[in-house]
Amino acid sequence: MSARDDSLMQIVKTSPVIPVITIERADDAVPLAEALLKGGIATIEIALRTPAAVDAARAVVAKVPDMSVGIGTVLTPQNLADAKAMGARYALSPGATPELLDAAARGDFPYIPGVATASDVMAAVVSGFSVLKFFPAENAGGIAALRALGGPFPSTRFCPTGGINEKNFRTWLAEPNVVAVGGSWLAPAADIAAGRWDAITARAKAATSAA
């Protein structure tokens, strides 16, 4: 395992449940991160899906240093470079183009490429990556598909995302080749918008305890 992937493993081992956040207001980022941290979750994936995402990530990096920020929905080499410049600890993508894999492989910034098929896994592994995002996990075949991928890729570890929720995340985490799961149920958009930080902390505590 590369030093880059070893860094990723250290992050996910501390918080195997990763909240996937689509944030609409940058001002919500710090209280959200603090609420999750209070609940025992020390990493967060902030998706590059809204205009507020970059400012939100920078705010958490600056003001909540105990939270490991990951940047999600990385689609291009420039997105990857931007994630590093923000001060994020790692980046994730829903899939992986040859250009993105090449850019990530040439650097040392921790990166989790997205995969859905055996061909996707092969491309990522050949490029030097052993910790991969299985997405969309449920729609891509669920646990049966993940187990099938474990046969030809015994050293590969996965972070399933997509369809993971409070009812099934423990089942996914029980798989031997799963190191973490990502999901949006911990911090629903409605709770973020309403500032229901105590409810988010409660979900985080429940997930941490169960994990």
N, C-alpha and C positions, 0 to 999 in steps of 0.2 A: 504494500500500500504506500502511495506517495505521501510526502509530508503534507501536501495540500489536502489529501483525503483524510489523513490522520487528524488534521485540524478540524475537519468537518465532524469526524467521529467524536472528538472531545466535546464539541458543541451539542450534538444531538444526544449524547449519553446523559448530559445534565438535564435535558428537557426533551424527552422522546415524543411529546405531543406539541406540535408547532402550530400556533394560531396563524391562519392565513387571513390577512387583513386587506380589505379594499377601503381606503379611508377617503372621506369626502372633504374633511376640514383638517388642515394641518394642526390647528389648536387642540384637536382631540388626541393627538398622538401621544403626548407625554402622560396625561392622566390614564390613558388606555394602557400604556406600557407599565406604568406604576401599578395599576390594578392587576394586571397579569402577573407581574413580579411578586406582588403580595400573595397571590395564589400559588406561587411556587413554580411558575413558568418563566424561564430565563432566556428564551429566544422567541423571535417573532418574524414572520415573513410579511413584509409590506409590498404589496403587488403594485407594479407600475401601470395601473389602470385608470388613474385619475390625475388631474392637474396638481392635486395636493400631495401626491405620494412622495416626491423628492423632498419637499420642505418637511414633511412629516418624518421621514427617515432621518434627515439631518438633525431634527429636534430631539429625537430619541437618542441618537448617538451622543449628542452634546449634553443632554440633561439626565439621561438614565443610563449611566455607564455600565451598570450590572446587567443590562439587557443586551443580548447578542442580536444585532439586527441583520436579517437576511433580506435581500431584495429579490422579489419574485417577478414573474412575467418578463424576464430578460429575453429579448428577441434578437438583439444584434450585438456585435462586438462593441459598439459604442455604448449600449446599455450596460454591458459588463464593465467597461472602463468607468462609466459614471457611477456604478454601484460601489466600486472601490474608492473612487474620489469622495463619495458621500461619507466614508468612514464605516461602511457596512462590514460585517465579519465574513459574509458569504453571499452567494447569489444562486438563484434557481431559475430554470426555464421550463416551460410546458412541453417543449420538444427540443430538438437540437439540429441545427443546420451544420454542414461541413465548415462554413466560415466561423460560426460561433465556437464549435469544438476546437478548431485550430487556434483561434484567438485565446481561448481559455487554456489550452495546453501549453502555449508559449509563455504564459505567465504563471504566477504562484498564488493567485487569488483563489480561495476555495470556491468551487462551483459545482452545482448539482444539475447535470443535464437531464432533461425529461425524456422518457422512453415509454413506448407502448407495445413494441414488438421485439422479437428476437433480433431482427436486423438493426433496430434502434440500439439495442444493448451492444451488439457487436461493434457498431460504429463508435459508441462511447468508450467501450473497453479498449479498442485498438488505439484510441486517442489518449488513453492513460487514465480514464476515470473508472472508479470502482464503487462509488456511492452515487446512486441514480434515483431520480424522481419517477415513480411509476404513475403515469397520468394519461387519461382519467381512470383511476384505479377500478372503480366499479364497472364502468362502461367498457373498459378494455379487457374484461374477462374476469375481474374479481380475483379472489384468492386462488381459485383454480389456475388461472393464467400465471399468477405470480409463482405458484409452486412449479408449474411447468418450466418457467424460465430458470428456476433454481437448479434444474438438472444440468444443462450445458454451461451454466455460469455459476458454479458453486462458491466462488470467491466474491461475487458481486453482492452488494447490500443495497436495499431499497428504502425509499421514503414514499409510500403510497399517498396520493392526494387525489381528491375528486370522488365524491360520494362517501367520504369518511365522516362519521358522525358519532354522537355520544352513545349510540346503541351498538355500533360495530367496531369502534376503534380498538377495543381490547382484543378482539378476535384477530385483527390485523397485526397488532403488536406481538401477538403470541407466535407469529411465524418466524422461524429461525433466521431468515434472510432479511427481515425488516428491522431497521434501526430506529425509525421514527415514523410518525404519521402526521400529515398536515390536514387541517380542517378549519372551516369558518364558524362552526357551531359555538366555539368558546366565546367569541365576541361578535354577535350578530349586529348587522348594520343598524337595526332599530335601537339596540341598547347603546351603541356608540353615539348615535345621534341624540339620544335622550340623556346621555351622561349617566347611565345606570352602571357605574363602576363597581358597586358592591355585588351586583348580579354577575358581572364578568369575573370578579375575584372568586365568587362562590363556584362558578363552573370550572375555573382554573384549579381550585383546590380539589374538586371532585375528580377531575381528570388526572391530576398529579397523583392523588391517592390511589386511583385505580390502576394507573400505569406502573 
